[in-house]
Amino acid sequence: MKEFDFIPKGVCSRRIHIVLCGSTVKEVRFTGGCAGNTQGVAALVKDMDATEAIKRLEGIKCGFKSTSCPDQLARALREAIQEI
């Protein structure tokens, strides 16, 4: 298991903590952000292959912002799988 921390940009959440086992997402914790949404996204990607999660989350926008917490999670996962 490897743990990664990511500092998101352009969103309300301040940190994303990820635990991967190989390329499988085992845990995601957001610090800050909309609690219900971030907990929901974290629950949905649990036990999912990181590449699949990236495909599903990448490019999602929050209102008029160019990014979102799910999009930032995709970016974090992309960085994390490059390190494994």
C-alpha positions as CSV (number, residue, x, y, z in Angstrom):
1,M,0.0,0.0,0.0
2,K,1.2,3.5,-0.9
3,E,-0.1,6.7,0.4
4,F,-0.2,10.0,-1.5
5,D,-1.2,13.6,-0.6
6,F,-2.3,16.1,-3.2
7,I,-2.9,19.8,-2.8
8,P,-5.9,20.7,-5.1
9,K,-6.1,24.0,-6.9
10,G,-9.2,26.0,-7.8
11,V,-11.6,24.2,-5.5
12,C,-12.8,24.3,-1.9
13,S,-11.0,21.2,-0.7
14,R,-7.6,21.8,0.7
15,R,-6.0,18.3,0.5
16,I,-6.7,14.9,-1.0
17,H,-5.2,11.9,0.7
18,I,-5.1,8.7,-1.4
19,V,-4.2,5.1,-0.5
20,L,-3.4,2.8,-3.4
21,C,-2.8,-0.9,-3.5
22,G,-1.1,-1.4,-6.8
23,S,-3.4,0.6,-9.1
24,T,-6.5,0.0,-7.0
25,V,-7.9,2.9,-5.0
26,K,-8.3,1.7,-1.4
27,E,-9.1,5.0,0.3
28,V,-9.7,8.7,-0.5
29,R,-10.1,11.4,2.1
30,F,-10.7,15.1,1.3
31,T,-9.9,17.8,3.7
32,G,-12.4,20.7,3.2
33,G,-14.9,20.9,0.4
34,C,-18.5,20.0,0.3
35,A,-18.6,17.1,2.8
36,G,-21.4,15.1,1.2
37,N,-20.0,15.4,-2.3
38,T,-16.5,14.6,-1.4
39,Q,-17.5,11.6,0.8
40,G,-19.7,10.4,-2.0
41,V,-17.0,10.6,-4.6
42,A,-14.5,8.9,-2.2
43,A,-17.0,6.0,-1.6
44,L,-17.7,5.6,-5.3
45,V,-14.0,5.2,-6.3
46,K,-13.1,2.8,-3.4
47,D,-11.8,-0.5,-4.8
48,M,-11.9,0.9,-8.4
49,D,-8.9,0.8,-10.7
50,A,-7.3,4.3,-10.6
51,T,-7.3,4.5,-14.4
52,E,-11.0,3.8,-14.5
53,A,-11.6,6.5,-11.9
54,I,-9.6,9.0,-13.8
55,K,-11.6,8.3,-17.0
56,R,-14.9,8.9,-15.1
57,L,-13.9,12.0,-13.1
58,E,-11.5,13.9,-15.4
59,G,-13.0,17.1,-16.8
60,I,-15.9,17.5,-14.4
61,K,-16.5,21.1,-13.6
62,C,-18.0,22.8,-10.6
63,G,-20.4,25.6,-11.7
64,F,-18.4,28.2,-13.6
65,K,-15.0,26.9,-12.3
66,S,-12.7,25.1,-14.8
67,T,-12.3,22.2,-12.4
68,S,-14.0,20.4,-9.5
69,C,-13.1,18.2,-6.5
70,P,-13.7,15.1,-8.7
71,D,-11.5,16.5,-11.5
72,Q,-8.8,17.3,-8.9
73,L,-9.1,13.7,-7.6
74,A,-8.5,12.5,-11.2
75,R,-5.4,14.7,-11.4
76,A,-4.2,13.4,-8.0
77,L,-4.7,9.8,-9.1
78,R,-2.8,10.5,-12.3
79,E,0.2,11.8,-10.3
80,A,-0.1,8.9,-7.8
81,I,-0.1,6.1,-10.4
82,Q,3.0,7.7,-12.1
83,E,4.8,7.2,-8.8
84,I,4.0,3.5,-8.4
